[in-house]
Amino acid sequence: MAKKTTIYDIAKELNITVSTVSRALNNISTISESTREAVLDMAKKLNYRPNKVASSLTSGKTYIIGVLLPSAQIQFFASVIHALEKYLKSFGYSILLYQTNESLESEKNGISTLLEAQVDGIIASLSLETEQDISHFEKVKEEGKPLIIFDRTHDDLQSPTVKINDEQAGYLATKHLLDKGYQRIAYITTKHKIKIFRERFEGYQRALQEAGIALKPSYALFGELNVEGGYEGAKQLLKLKDAPDAIIGGDDYVALGIIKALHEKGITPPAVGVIGFANQNFSEHIIPSLSTIDQQALQMGKECAKLFLKIIERSPSADKEIDPIILDPLLLARESTNRKTRS
């Protein structure tokens, strides 16, 4: 059996001390970048694999971060995880992923599972069912571990957050439609009272109010946040005597359902404008391509990683001193709203 490479072997090859190798592998700030790179290169060359168990017993860290998210099938969350993992990996951390599938009960089980796995902290986005009960997140704080909430946040959770300006996102989507000449703008979103969706709807209301347009109750539908929800909602709206000339979907999947319902009626956007949120992969490839609000998923993942490292370096109790990180939403105007305005 081949002898397993140790930090002593790396130190011998580079003619440096074992303690220097250890500090470089653990990304201690007193080590220069050139030394750190030399150690990492040699570790890779010698096929060095750290003993995680021994390391955790010595340092009290597992170098594993728990990530709790509604669904990895949603491209937005997958992109956040990609950026998060890539950034943390360069600092020696791995992630342990748990999907809640939009279930509060599963979310509670996820927190327990991640804590039992002795993760060094948890980065989470709330499920659609997480409206009132957030007691399970308090267990993370009780164990003295960092807790960061991203995208879907909660007013009563006193933890560092990373999100976009969702009120501005709703405003941007609506203002874009108004600028394109649409006047009868409807909105289909989730029935769940999640903060980000409330704020987007508030942005929609603000834009209408600024334009002097009264909100019609029949134009605001609250159902399921999926393709079927958009499809059923659009069919209902199209039956109205004064049917809308544009519809905002609570996310891109809802918008996809809206387009499906329009096609069944022989209507192709932008004849009726359609816009969504999240900039899913399919959005620019469907016909017509879907206008959407980009939520800066990659930047959000990177900011979550940077924030975690900042907290873990200062101590978990320092998280109360950290201001929320709020990113700007980005409007991506495509064919589904490309209505020619009168000059």
Secondary structure by P-SEA (a helix, b strand, c coil): ccccccaaaaaaaacccaaaaaaaaaccccccaaaaaaaaaaaaaaccccaaaaaaaacccccbbbbbccccccaaaaaaaaaaaaaaaaabbbbbbbbccccaaaaaaaaaaaaaacccbbbbbbcccccccaaaaaaaaaabbbbbbcccccccccccccccaaaaaaaaaaaaaaaacccbbbbbbbccccaaaaaaaaaaaaaaaaacbbbbccccccccccaaaaaaaaaaaaaccccccbbbbccaaaaaaaaaaaaaaccccccbbbbbccccccccccccbbbbbbcaaaaaaaaaaaaaaaaaaacccccccccbbbbbbbbbbcccccccccc
